Amino acid sequence: MDSPESFRKEAHKIVDWIADYYAGIEKYPVKAACKPGSVFAAIPDSPPFEPERMENIFGDFESLIMPGMTHWQNPSFFAYFPANASFPSLLAEMLSSALGAQCMKWETSPAATELEEAVMIWLKKMVGLPEGFEGVIQDTASTATLCAILSAREKSTDFRINYDGFRNPAAMRIYCSSEAHSSVEKAVKIAGIGRNNLVKIGYDDAYRMKPEFLEAAILKDIKNGLKPVCVVAALGTTGSTAVDPLEDIAVICQKYKVWLHVDAAYAGSALILPEYRWMLAGIEKADSFVFNPHKWLFTNFDCSAYFVKDSETLINTFKLVPEYLKTQIPEHVNDYSNWGIQLGRRFRALKLWFVIRSFGLNGLQEKLRNHIALAGELKSWIEEHPDFEIMAPALFSLVCFRFHPLDTDDTETLNRMNERLLLAVNETGTMYISHTKLGESYTLRISVSQTMVEKKHVKNAWDLIVEKALSIS
Ligand SMILES: *Cc1c(COP(=O)(O)O)cnc(C)c1O
């Protein structure tokens, strides 16, 4: 298939297939039901020597791959946080693949670089970040958090570790709540700081970091000759969407001159709603902020928005310009490969641009408010049922709850029952939920945030949960 005409023919078929897929997406089991190893076993040991016809390749996609897919775009996908796609996003992704551009530097793709700069300014305004912040698109929040921790490491040592490696004997210390995402611990490992130097701070009854515990931990470390370098605060933890008290944490970070990174991977999208701006109080004292349009802003995976107050520190941490990359670029344009880890970069700004323009801020706000209202309804059904209980405040569109029949109070028994309940509902293939542990309690999580989710999907999910709970108790 090497002519534009044969491509046109195949592409039309695939676009039709995609439209049919979305039209009939509820026919597929939400969670893949395939056996571990079954897809691998179906793929030949060796690659084909002769070219194969697209018809055959596509046939195998349908018969071998599709049955092994979990359908994240199914409106009854309630697990984890979503990885939301939308049609405008898909269209832009097609164009981005078609251009096949590698957007490492301004010169290698001027429009991609300048559009990225422009849409990051749009996003900054949409979520209400202060003027000074500058944005860059990263693949994921994990990468953005790693960039933040590396920047904090370098800033605190006058960029010496970049040159000499670790020589200073004082161990660096990083802080986050015990409910923070695992990507913080991963970043601490990668940055050479060592996971034993990640201090996990206790939380209050709503799973929010306790600022007084943070200050005590910092003081203790200083007394012991250790060096506090960075605090990661979460706006919307992964377990229960708890919002750490940013203002109080920010004051402590300023007092001890510690980098403050804000991880708002999922809940950051809610900042486009004025009624959620309270979360941002104190943000002007933060050094960096990340949220994922690929979670709750209808921009298909991957697309993470990373903002920094001082882009010079970020660039000084990462910049490296070997001879073969030197260009005569004007001073005032950005080379985003110096704003992060990877050299080569995809054209991700295009899909954000398509999404924001196609929905409009108003359309995006409506969609989020609808999700939040649906989650609120689900929460009220759970509260009204005598055998279920809410496990954490539901501030956004995630509801944490568990089955708790009146005659059972033993934690272990409840944990096992809820684990069985999760398996039972997911096995039906009609919905997919996930879990977490809050304290010692196995907790079910329903994230009502899929692009296409409607009230009927939430109602069906709740009815099924109640039905299955009866059968396991
Ligand atoms: C999902 C999530 C992450 C990780 O996001 P990736 O983009 O997959 O790396 C980090 N932090 C929080 C709070 C999250 O919910």
The ligand as an SDF file (V2000), in Angstrom:
LIG
                    3D

 15 15  0  0  0  0  0  0  0  0999 V2000
   -3.4700    9.7420   37.2730 C   0  0  0  0  0  0  0  0  0  0  0  0
   -2.6130   10.4670   38.2340 C   0  0  0  0  0  0  0  0  0  0  0  0
   -1.2300   10.6050   38.0240 C   0  0  0  0  0  0  0  0  0  0  0  0
   -0.5190    9.8970   36.9070 C   0  0  0  0  0  0  0  0  0  0  0  0
   -0.8920   10.3530   35.6750 O   0  0  0  0  0  0  0  0  0  0  0  0
   -0.0900    9.9130   34.3520 P   0  0  0  0  0  0  0  0  0  0  0  0
   -0.4080   11.0190   33.4250 O   0  0  0  0  0  0  0  0  0  0  0  0
   -0.6500    8.5970   33.9460 O   0  0  0  0  0  0  0  0  0  0  0  0
    1.3490    9.8310   34.7000 O   0  0  0  0  0  0  0  0  0  0  0  0
   -0.5080   11.3870   38.8940 C   0  0  0  0  0  0  0  0  0  0  0  0
   -1.0970   11.9960   39.9340 N   0  0  0  0  0  0  0  0  0  0  0  0
   -2.4120   11.8730   40.1930 C   0  0  0  0  0  0  0  0  0  0  0  0
   -3.0110   12.5820   41.3740 C   0  0  0  0  0  0  0  0  0  0  0  0
   -3.2030   11.0990   39.3570 C   0  0  0  0  0  0  0  0  0  0  0  0
   -4.5190   10.9510   39.6120 O   0  0  0  0  0  0  0  0  0  0  0  0
  1  2  1  0
  2  3  1  0
  2 14  2  0
  3  4  1  0
  3 10  2  0
  4  5  1  0
  5  6  1  0
  6  7  2  0
  6  8  1  0
  6  9  1  0
 10 11  1  0
 11 12  2  0
 12 13  1  0
 12 14  1  0
 14 15  1  0
M  END
$$$$
